[in-house]
């Protein structure tokens, strides 16, 4: 009996990342995928999915057989050889991925982020203090949905007057109504508006450098290699869209699971030094990015099925993080050949 399930098997587990039911709670489906269909095929959407921890980890490591170059989303508009224009180094393979990361890191330093901490506290207080005077408020709409874009904007040098509009455009880019399986027209328009804004910001910083990240990226250089304008705009777009969405989700998940688990919450309340543990465990338990897509570069035989070269493969991070069968794996070395689990 094969371990591969397809969308046409009436009794088989069904997984559709666009379904709102999955958005609400994917974890029961993930458990069935791990047990019944570790290599899952959805013919309707045209993808494979890997759900076990060992397979997902190998998928991330094995960049030779599973490429990021066509993007990390299933959305047709975000897929293809130009995916890096909006997804930056997320849509790059080695060695280009490493080169891009290194150049960005020259400007995006830990010191730069650490120096922002007092300003982050101030921005948070500006939103939080008025809310604390009310009997109740919407944690996401009134607080968690505003702080990430404010911080990102502060980092890259967006004036306060422009931040609410950039937040709105970012939200439009990632929003999908139920049944919509690609970037809707309003999302495309919002994405273009953001690219134009970041292009103009870059041109202004080239003429009038400041101490923000955008100016630092313009100066970033390693062995005579600099970031192109397209590289910087793609990175700013990634920060403003993906960074805003994932951080908003993280804040919401942190608060929700603390409410659902008062014993765990009380440990953090009693010892603020454990806030880091709270954040890290939330990222594992209910991660903001539930899946990332790859493209197979060769045929891959796995769990009784064959992923054909060119097929799209989803690495289900949310499932891998809750896999009870996972065990610590040694850090791979340069001489370690990629090996897929087969059972």
C-alpha positions as CSV (number, residue, x, y, z in Angstrom):
1,X,0.0,0.0,0.0
2,X,1.4,3.4,-1.0
3,X,1.9,6.2,1.5
4,X,0.9,8.8,-1.1
5,X,-2.6,10.3,-0.9
6,X,-4.2,12.2,-3.8
7,X,-7.1,14.7,-3.9
8,X,-9.2,12.1,-5.6
9,X,-9.2,9.5,-2.8
10,X,-12.5,9.9,-1.1
11,X,-11.4,8.5,2.2
12,X,-8.0,10.2,2.1
13,X,-7.0,13.3,4.1
14,X,-7.5,16.5,2.1
15,X,-5.2,19.5,2.4
16,X,-5.8,22.8,0.6
17,X,-3.7,25.7,1.9
18,X,-6.3,28.2,0.5
19,X,-9.2,26.7,2.4
20,X,-10.4,28.9,5.3
21,X,-10.9,25.8,7.5
22,X,-7.2,25.1,7.2
23,X,-6.5,28.7,8.2
24,X,-8.6,28.3,11.3
25,X,-6.9,25.2,12.6
26,X,-4.6,23.1,10.3
27,X,-3.1,20.9,13.0
28,X,-5.5,17.9,12.9
29,X,-5.0,17.7,9.1
30,X,-1.3,17.9,9.6
31,X,-1.4,15.0,12.0
32,X,-3.3,12.9,9.4
33,X,-0.9,13.9,6.7
34,X,2.1,12.8,8.8
35,X,0.5,9.4,9.6
36,X,-1.4,8.7,6.4
37,X,0.2,10.7,3.6
38,X,3.8,11.9,4.3
39,X,4.0,12.5,0.6
40,X,0.7,14.2,-0.3
41,X,-0.5,15.1,-3.7
42,X,-3.2,17.7,-4.5
43,X,-4.0,17.3,-8.2
44,X,-6.5,20.2,-8.2
45,X,-3.9,22.8,-7.0
46,X,-0.9,21.0,-8.6
47,X,1.4,20.5,-5.7
48,X,3.0,17.9,-3.4
49,X,3.3,18.5,0.4
50,X,5.8,17.1,2.9
51,X,4.7,17.2,6.5
52,X,7.1,15.1,8.6
53,X,9.9,16.9,10.5
54,X,12.7,14.9,8.9
55,X,11.3,15.5,5.3
56,X,10.8,19.2,5.9
57,X,14.2,19.7,7.3
58,X,15.8,17.8,4.4
59,X,13.7,19.8,2.0
60,X,15.2,23.1,3.4
61,X,18.7,21.7,3.3
62,X,18.5,20.1,-0.1
63,X,18.7,23.2,-2.3
64,X,20.1,21.2,-5.2
65,X,16.9,19.1,-5.6
66,X,14.3,21.6,-4.2
67,X,14.9,25.1,-5.5
68,X,13.6,28.4,-4.1
69,X,14.3,30.3,-7.4
70,X,10.7,30.2,-8.6
71,X,9.4,31.7,-5.3
72,X,8.1,30.4,-2.0
73,X,4.4,30.8,-2.7
74,X,1.8,28.9,-4.7
75,X,0.2,32.1,-6.0
76,X,0.8,32.1,-9.8
77,X,1.5,35.9,-9.7
78,X,4.3,35.3,-7.2
79,X,5.8,32.3,-9.0
80,X,8.5,32.2,-11.6
81,X,12.0,33.5,-12.4
82,X,11.2,37.0,-11.3
83,X,10.0,36.0,-7.8
84,X,13.1,37.5,-6.2
85,X,11.9,41.0,-7.2
86,X,9.4,40.9,-4.3
87,X,10.6,38.0,-2.2
88,X,14.3,39.0,-2.3
89,X,16.7,36.3,-1.1
90,X,13.8,34.0,-0.1
91,X,13.5,33.3,-3.8
92,X,17.2,32.6,-4.4
93,X,19.4,29.5,-4.2
94,X,23.1,29.3,-3.3
95,X,25.4,30.9,-4.0
96,X,23.3,33.9,-4.9
97,X,21.3,33.5,-1.7
98,X,24.4,33.7,0.5
99,X,25.8,36.6,-1.4
100,X,22.6,38.6,-1.1
101,X,22.2,37.7,2.6
102,X,25.8,38.8,3.3
103,X,25.3,42.2,1.5
104,X,22.0,42.9,3.3
105,X,23.6,41.9,6.6
106,X,26.2,44.6,6.1
107,X,23.5,47.2,6.6
108,X,21.0,45.2,8.6
109,X,23.2,44.7,11.6
110,X,22.3,43.5,15.1
111,X,23.6,46.8,16.5
112,X,21.2,48.7,14.2
113,X,18.3,46.7,15.5
114,X,19.4,46.9,19.1
115,X,19.7,50.7,18.9
116,X,16.1,50.8,17.9
117,X,14.8,49.3,21.1
118,X,14.1,52.5,23.0
119,X,12.2,53.8,19.9
120,X,10.3,50.5,19.6
121,X,9.2,50.9,23.3
122,X,8.1,54.4,22.6
123,X,6.1,53.5,19.5
124,X,4.4,50.7,21.4
125,X,3.5,53.0,24.2
126,X,2.0,55.5,21.8
127,X,-0.4,52.8,20.6
128,X,-0.9,51.0,23.9
129,X,-1.4,53.7,26.5
130,X,-4.7,55.1,25.1
131,X,-6.0,51.6,24.7
132,X,-5.4,50.8,28.4
133,X,-7.8,53.6,29.3
134,X,-10.6,51.7,27.5
135,X,-12.5,48.7,28.9
136,X,-11.7,46.6,25.9
137,X,-10.0,46.8,22.5
138,X,-9.1,44.7,19.5
139,X,-5.6,43.3,20.1
140,X,-4.8,42.9,16.4
141,X,-6.6,45.8,14.8
142,X,-5.7,48.4,17.5
143,X,-2.2,47.2,18.5
144,X,-0.5,44.2,17.0
145,X,-1.4,45.1,13.5
146,X,0.1,48.6,13.8
147,X,3.4,48.1,15.7
148,X,5.3,45.9,13.2
149,X,4.9,48.3,10.2
150,X,5.8,51.3,12.4
151,X,9.0,49.6,13.5
152,X,9.9,48.5,10.0
153,X,9.2,52.0,8.7
154,X,11.3,53.5,11.4
155,X,14.1,51.1,10.5
156,X,14.1,51.8,6.7
157,X,13.3,55.5,7.0
158,X,9.6,55.9,6.1
159,X,8.2,59.2,7.4
160,X,5.5,58.8,10.1
161,X,2.9,60.5,7.8
162,X,3.3,57.6,5.2
163,X,3.2,54.7,7.5
164,X,-0.6,54.1,7.8
165,X,-0.9,54.0,4.0
166,X,2.0,51.6,3.6
167,X,0.4,49.3,6.3
168,X,-2.9,49.4,4.4
169,X,-1.1,48.5,1.1
170,X,0.8,45.7,2.7
171,X,-2.4,44.2,4.2
172,X,-4.1,44.4,0.7
173,X,-1.2,42.5,-0.9
174,X,-1.5,39.5,1.4
175,X,-5.3,39.4,1.9
176,X,-7.2,36.6,0.1
177,X,-10.9,36.2,0.2
178,X,-12.1,32.6,0.4
179,X,-11.9,30.9,-2.9
180,X,-9.3,33.3,-4.3
181,X,-6.1,31.4,-5.3
182,X,-3.9,34.2,-6.7
183,X,-3.0,37.8,-6.0
184,X,-6.3,39.7,-6.7
185,X,-6.3,42.8,-8.9
186,X,-6.4,45.1,-5.9
187,X,-3.4,43.2,-4.5
188,X,-1.5,43.7,-7.7
189,X,-2.2,47.4,-7.6
190,X,-1.1,47.6,-4.0
191,X,2.1,45.8,-4.8
192,X,2.9,48.1,-7.6
193,X,2.2,51.1,-5.4
194,X,4.7,49.8,-2.8
195,X,7.4,49.2,-5.4
196,X,6.9,52.8,-6.7
197,X,7.1,54.1,-3.1
198,X,10.3,52.2,-2.3
199,X,11.8,53.2,-5.6
200,X,11.2,56.8,-4.8
201,X,12.5,56.3,-1.2
202,X,15.7,54.8,-2.6
203,X,16.2,57.6,-5.1
204,X,15.8,60.2,-2.2
205,X,18.3,58.4,0.0
206,X,20.8,58.2,-2.8
207,X,20.6,62.0,-3.1
208,X,20.1,62.7,0.6
209,X,21.7,59.9,2.7
210,X,20.6,59.5,6.3
211,X,21.4,56.9,9.1
212,X,18.6,54.6,8.2
213,X,18.7,51.1,6.8
214,X,17.9,52.2,3.2
215,X,21.0,54.4,3.1
216,X,23.1,51.7,4.7
217,X,22.0,49.2,2.0
218,X,23.1,51.7,-0.7
219,X,26.6,51.7,0.8
220,X,26.8,47.9,1.5
221,X,29.7,46.4,-0.4
222,X,31.7,43.2,-0.2
223,X,34.8,42.7,-2.4
224,X,33.6,45.5,-4.7
225,X,30.1,44.0,-5.1
226,X,27.1,46.2,-4.3
227,X,23.4,45.6,-4.1
228,X,21.5,46.7,-7.2
229,X,18.5,49.0,-7.0
230,X,16.3,46.0,-7.8
231,X,17.9,44.0,-5.0
232,X,17.3,46.8,-2.4
233,X,13.7,47.4,-3.5
234,X,13.0,43.7,-3.4
235,X,14.4,43.6,0.2
236,X,12.4,46.6,1.3
237,X,9.2,45.0,-0.2
238,X,9.9,41.8,1.7
239,X,10.4,43.7,4.9
240,X,7.3,45.8,4.4
241,X,5.0,43.0,3.4
242,X,6.2,39.6,4.7
243,X,7.8,41.2,7.8
244,X,4.7,43.1,8.7
245,X,2.3,40.1,8.2
246,X,4.4,37.5,10.0
247,X,5.2,39.7,13.0
248,X,1.5,40.7,13.4
249,X,0.6,37.0,13.4
250,X,3.3,36.3,15.9
251,X,2.1,38.9,18.4
252,X,-1.5,37.6,18.0
253,X,-0.4,34.0,18.5
254,X,1.6,34.9,21.5
255,X,-1.3,36.6,23.2
256,X,-3.9,33.9,22.1
257,X,-1.9,30.9,23.4
258,X,-1.0,32.7,26.6
259,X,-4.7,33.2,27.2
260,X,-5.4,29.6,26.4
261,X,-2.6,28.3,28.7
262,X,-2.7,30.5,31.9
263,X,-0.2,28.3,33.7
264,X,2.4,29.0,31.0
265,X,1.4,32.6,30.8
266,X,1.8,33.0,34.6
267,X,5.4,31.8,34.4
268,X,6.2,34.6,32.0
269,X,4.3,37.2,34.0
270,X,6.3,36.1,37.1
271,X,9.7,36.2,35.3
272,X,10.0,38.7,32.3
273,X,13.3,37.1,31.4
274,X,11.2,34.2,30.0
275,X,9.6,36.5,27.4
276,X,12.2,35.2,24.9
277,X,11.2,31.6,25.6
278,X,7.5,32.6,25.2
279,X,8.2,34.1,21.7
280,X,10.4,31.1,20.6
281,X,7.9,28.5,21.8
282,X,5.1,30.4,20.0
283,X,7.1,30.4,16.8
284,X,7.4,26.6,17.1
285,X,3.9,25.8,18.3
286,X,1.9,28.1,16.0
287,X,4.3,29.6,13.5
288,X,3.4,32.6,11.3
289,X,4.7,30.9,8.2
290,X,2.9,27.6,8.0
291,X,4.4,26.5,4.7
292,X,7.0,27.5,2.1
293,X,7.0,26.3,-1.5
294,X,9.9,24.8,-3.5
295,X,10.3,23.5,-7.1
296,X,11.8,20.1,-7.8
297,X,14.8,20.2,-10.1
298,X,15.0,16.4,-10.5
299,X,12.7,13.5,-10.0
300,X,12.6,12.6,-6.3
301,X,11.4,9.2,-5.2
302,X,10.0,9.4,-1.7
303,X,7.4,7.5,0.4
304,X,6.3,5.3,-2.5
305,X,5.7,8.2,-4.9
306,X,7.7,10.3,-7.3
307,X,7.9,14.1,-7.3
308,X,8.6,14.9,-11.0
309,X,11.2,17.5,-11.9
310,X,9.4,20.9,-12.2
311,X,6.7,20.0,-9.7
312,X,5.8,22.4,-6.8
313,X,6.4,21.1,-3.3
314,X,5.1,22.6,-0.1
315,X,7.3,22.2,3.0
316,X,4.7,22.3,5.9
317,X,6.7,24.0,8.6
318,X,3.6,24.2,10.9
319,X,3.3,20.4,10.7
320,X,7.0,19.7,11.2
321,X,7.1,21.8,14.3
322,X,4.5,19.6,16.0
323,X,5.8,16.2,14.7
324,X,6.0,14.0,17.8
325,X,8.3,11.7,15.9
326,X,11.1,14.2,15.3
327,X,14.4,13.8,17.0
328,X,17.5,16.0,17.1
329,X,19.5,15.7,13.9
330,X,23.2,16.4,13.5
331,X,24.2,19.6,11.8
332,X,25.1,18.7,8.2
333,X,28.6,19.3,6.9
334,X,29.8,20.3,3.5
335,X,30.7,16.6,2.8
336,X,27.3,15.3,3.8
337,X,25.3,14.3,0.8
338,X,21.5,15.0,0.9
339,X,19.5,11.9,1.8
340,X,15.7,11.7,1.8
341,X,14.0,9.5,4.4
342,X,12.1,6.7,2.7
343,X,9.8,5.4,5.4
